[in-house]
């Protein structure tokens, strides 16, 4: 066991991980400094969030899912099943904790669920996994991204609906959001066996590529107007994201006999920092903003520390 752990830790010394983490902090700091220097105000930060949530992110999600095949998405039902179980479970644990323990309302708890329960697979999934696993990572990334963007993000949108909104109205409103509608249409196309015209892929990919940079920069702008918080709730959210979620993913993957390669991949995907979509939604709705931004910062640091350990443990249990 010690040899397997040592080998996993050594092999994980990869520049892409460090580069991803450095890039997040650099762009986040850039947005923070721009906000403190009043280069952009909070109204403009809200505009950036609207750009990401309405145009950039939907385009990115549509292209990434529409380029998958029906066989690829559903070739490993065990992988899909455990991803749904683990991510939904921790979303609702974080939601209930925010609601019942930390005293937030339904809207804030909805964002808390995304902050603790939704990994940023669409942004960092392939960037982190591809150098380690090559093209075999695409299936795991596609499946986990599908769960995040077709199940968790709509859940978050459902819960952040204004107070007094009926569940049916909240559901309809969430379904109309481009960030929810785009991946659902893409899944429908994949299930129908239809391919997106190549003529559309390039322009959608172009606007989609702006997602990560603009989202993190906007998060820095929003954070500049809120004090960084390191409290019990932020630590709890971060523990769920980089600790408890990958641990439960590892346990369930081992129990259900997921293949060794995919086991390593889904554990690492589960440990990724929170999805930027949660921060963008928080910024747009002006709810849970400081806590969501602080959770992102702590989780990114936690991922830098925990990722080598999770990779080594997954490799050991995978045999």
C-alpha positions in Angstrom: 0.0 0.0 0.0 2.8 2.5 0.9 4.5 1.8 -2.4 1.3 2.4 -4.3 0.7 5.7 -2.4 4.3 6.8 -3.0 4.1 6.0 -6.7 0.7 7.9 -7.0 2.0 10.9 -5.3 5.2 11.1 -7.3 3.4 10.6 -10.6 1.0 13.4 -9.7 3.7 16.0 -9.8 2.3 17.5 -13.0 2.6 21.1 -14.1 -1.0 21.3 -15.5 -2.5 21.0 -12.0 -0.3 23.8 -10.6 -0.9 25.9 -13.7 -4.7 25.6 -13.4 -4.6 26.6 -9.7 -2.2 29.5 -10.4 -4.4 30.6 -13.3 -7.5 30.7 -11.2 -5.8 32.7 -8.4 -4.2 35.1 -10.9 -7.4 36.0 -12.7 -9.3 36.1 -9.4 -6.7 38.5 -8.0 -6.8 40.6 -11.2 -10.6 41.0 -10.8 -10.2 41.8 -7.1 -7.6 44.5 -7.8 -9.7 45.9 -10.6 -12.6 46.2 -8.3 -10.6 47.8 -5.5 -9.2 50.3 -8.0 -12.7 51.1 -9.2 -11.8 50.1 -12.8 -15.2 48.3 -12.8 -18.1 48.7 -10.4 -20.5 46.1 -9.2 -23.1 46.9 -11.8 -20.4 46.0 -14.5 -19.6 42.9 -12.5 -23.2 42.0 -12.7 -23.0 42.5 -16.5 -20.1 40.1 -16.7 -22.1 37.5 -14.8 -25.0 38.0 -17.2 -22.6 37.6 -20.1 -21.3 34.3 -18.7 -24.6 32.8 -17.6 -26.6 33.8 -20.6 -24.2 33.5 -23.5 -20.7 32.1 -22.8 -21.5 29.1 -20.5 -24.6 27.9 -22.4 -22.5 27.9 -25.6 -19.7 26.0 -23.9 -22.0 23.4 -22.4 -23.9 22.9 -25.7 -20.8 22.3 -27.7 -19.2 20.0 -25.1 -22.3 17.8 -24.7 -23.5 17.9 -28.4 -20.1 16.6 -29.5 -20.5 13.5 -27.4 -22.1 10.4 -28.7 -25.1 8.5 -27.2 -22.9 5.4 -26.9 -20.2 7.4 -25.0 -22.6 9.1 -22.6 -24.4 5.9 -21.6 -21.7 3.2 -22.2 -20.9 3.0 -18.5 -24.2 3.1 -16.6 -22.4 2.5 -13.3 -20.3 5.6 -13.8 -23.4 7.6 -14.6 -25.3 6.2 -11.6 -22.7 6.8 -9.0 -22.1 10.3 -10.3 -25.8 11.1 -9.9 -26.0 9.6 -6.5 -22.8 11.2 -5.0 -23.3 14.7 -6.5 -27.0 14.8 -5.6 -26.4 13.5 -2.1 -23.8 16.1 -1.3 -25.8 18.9 -2.9 -28.7 18.2 -0.6 -26.4 17.8 2.4 -24.9 21.2 1.8 -28.4 22.6 1.0 -29.8 21.2 4.3 -26.8 22.4 6.3 -27.1 25.9 5.0 -30.8 25.9 5.7 -31.0 24.2 9.1 -27.6 24.7 10.6 -26.3 28.0 9.3 -29.8 29.7 9.2 -29.9 30.7 5.5 -33.1 31.0 3.4 -34.0 28.7 0.5 -32.3 31.0 -2.1 -29.0 31.1 -0.2 -29.1 27.4 0.5 -29.5 26.7 -3.2 -26.2 28.5 -3.9 -24.6 26.7 -1.0 -25.5 23.4 -2.6 -23.7 24.4 -5.8 -20.7 25.8 -3.9 -20.2 22.5 -2.0 -21.7 19.9 -4.3 -21.0 20.9 -7.9 -17.4 20.4 -9.2 -16.1 22.7 -11.9 -15.9 19.8 -14.4 -16.8 21.9 -17.5 -13.9 24.3 -16.8 -11.1 22.2 -15.4 -12.1 18.6 -16.1 -10.1 17.9 -19.2 -7.4 20.4 -18.3 -6.6 18.4 -15.2 -7.3 14.9 -16.4 -6.0 14.9 -19.9 -2.3 15.2 -19.0 -2.7 12.2 -16.7 -5.1 9.9 -18.6 -5.1 11.2 -22.2 -8.2 10.7 -24.3 -9.7 8.1 -22.0 -10.6 11.0 -19.6 -13.2 12.3 -22.1 -15.9 9.8 -21.1 -15.6 10.5 -17.3 -15.6 14.3 -17.9 -18.6 14.1 -20.2 -20.6 12.0 -17.7 -19.9 14.1 -14.6 -20.4 17.4 -16.5 -23.7 16.0 -17.7 -24.8 15.4 -14.1 -23.6 18.9 -13.0 -25.2 20.9 -15.8 -28.4 18.9 -16.4 -29.3 18.2 -12.8 -27.4 20.3 -10.3 -27.4 23.7 -12.0 -31.2 23.5 -12.8 -31.7 22.6 -9.1 -29.7 25.7 -8.1 -31.7 27.9 -10.5 -34.9 26.3 -9.1 -34.1 27.2 -5.5 -32.9 30.8 -6.2 -36.3 31.7 -7.6 -37.7 34.8 -5.8 -39.6 34.2 -2.6 -43.3 33.6 -3.2 -42.7 31.9 -6.5 -44.7 28.6 -6.8 -42.6 25.4 -7.3 -44.2 25.0 -10.8 -43.3 28.6 -11.8 -39.8 28.3 -10.4 -39.3 25.1 -12.4 -40.5 26.7 -15.6 -38.3 29.8 -15.0 -35.3 27.5 -14.3 -36.0 25.5 -17.5 -36.0 28.7 -19.6 -32.6 29.8 -18.4 -30.0 29.4 -21.2 -27.6 27.7 -18.9 -30.2 25.0 -18.2 -31.9 24.9 -21.7 -28.7 24.6 -23.7 -27.4 21.3 -22.1 -30.9 19.8 -22.2 -31.2 20.5 -25.9 -27.7 19.1 -26.5 -28.6 15.9 -24.6 -31.8 15.6 -26.7 -29.8 15.9 -29.9 -27.3 13.3 -28.6 -30.2 10.9 -27.7 -31.7 11.4 -31.1 -28.4 10.6 -32.8 -28.2 14.1 -34.4 -24.9 15.9 -34.9 -24.4 19.6 -34.6 -23.4 21.2 -38.0 -19.6 21.9 -38.0 -20.4 25.4 -39.2 -21.9 26.2 -35.8 -19.2 24.6 -33.7 -16.5 27.2 -34.2 -18.6 30.3 -33.3 -20.2 28.6 -30.3 -16.8 27.4 -29.1 -15.3 30.9 -29.6 -17.8 32.5 -27.2 -17.7 29.5 -24.9 -13.9 29.8 -24.5 -14.5 33.1 -22.7 -16.4 31.4 -19.9 -13.6 30.6 -17.5 -11.7 33.8 -17.7 -14.7 36.1 -17.5 -16.4 34.1 -14.7 -13.3 34.1 -12.5 -12.6 37.8 -13.2 -16.2 38.6 -12.3 -15.8 36.6 -9.1 -12.8 38.7 -8.2 -14.8 41.9 -8.9 -17.6 40.6 -6.7 -15.2 39.5 -4.0 -13.7 43.0 -3.9 -17.0 44.3 -2.6 -17.2 41.6 0.1 -14.8 40.7 2.9 -13.1 37.3 2.6 -14.6 35.0 5.2 -12.9 32.1 6.8 -15.6 30.7 9.1 -17.2 27.4 10.0 -19.6 27.5 7.0 -16.8 28.1 4.4 -14.7 25.4 6.0 -17.6 23.0 5.9 -18.5 23.8 2.3 -14.8 23.2 1.4 -14.6 20.0 3.4 -17.6 18.6 1.5 -16.2 19.7 -1.8 -12.6 18.5 -1.6 -12.9 15.9 1.1 -16.2 14.1 1.7 -17.4 14.1 -1.9 -14.3 12.4 -3.4 -14.2 10.0 -0.4 -17.8 8.9 -1.0 -17.1 8.7 -4.8 -14.2 6.5 -4.1 -16.1 4.2 -1.8 -19.1 3.8 -4.1 -16.9 3.3 -7.2 -15.0 0.5 -5.4 -18.2 -1.1 -4.2 -19.8 -1.1 -7.6 -16.7 -2.3 -9.5 -16.0 0.7 -11.7 -13.0 0.1 -13.9 -9.6 1.1 -12.4 -9.0 3.9 -14.9 -12.4 5.5 -14.5 -12.3 5.1 -10.7 -9.2 7.3 -10.6 -10.8 9.8 -12.9 -14.2 10.2 -11.2 -12.5 10.6 -7.7 -10.3 13.4 -9.0 -13.3 15.0 -10.8 -15.3 14.9 -7.6 -12.4 16.7 -5.7 -12.4 19.6 -8.2 -13.2 23.1 -6.8 -16.7 24.4 -7.0 -18.3 25.1 -10.4 -18.0 28.8 -11.3 -21.6 28.7 -12.3 -22.6 28.8 -8.6 -20.5 32.0 -8.1 -22.0 33.5 -11.3 -25.5 32.8 -10.2 -24.7 34.2 -6.7 -23.4 37.3 -8.2 -26.4 37.8 -10.5 -28.9 37.2 -7.8 -26.8 39.1 -5.1 -27.2 36.3 -2.6 -24.6 34.2 -0.8 -21.9 36.0 -2.8 -19.3 36.5 -0.1 -19.6 32.9 1.2 -19.6 31.4 -2.3 -16.5 33.4 -3.3 -14.7 32.5 -0.1 -15.6 28.8 -0.5 -14.1 28.9 -4.0 -10.8 30.3 -2.7 -10.5 27.8 0.2 -11.5 24.9 -2.1 -8.9 25.8 -4.7 -6.2 25.7 -2.0 -7.7 22.5 -0.6 -7.7 20.9 -4.1 -4.0 21.7 -4.5 -3.3 19.8 -1.3 -5.8 17.0 -1.6 -5.6 16.1 -5.3 -2.3 14.1 -5.1 -3.6 12.2 -2.1 -6.9 11.3 -3.8 -5.1 10.2 -6.9 -2.8 8.0 -4.8 -5.6 6.5 -2.8 -7.7 5.8 -5.9 -4.7 4.2 -7.6 -4.2 2.0 -4.6 -7.8 0.8 -4.4 -7.9 0.4 -8.1 -5.1 -2.2 -7.8 
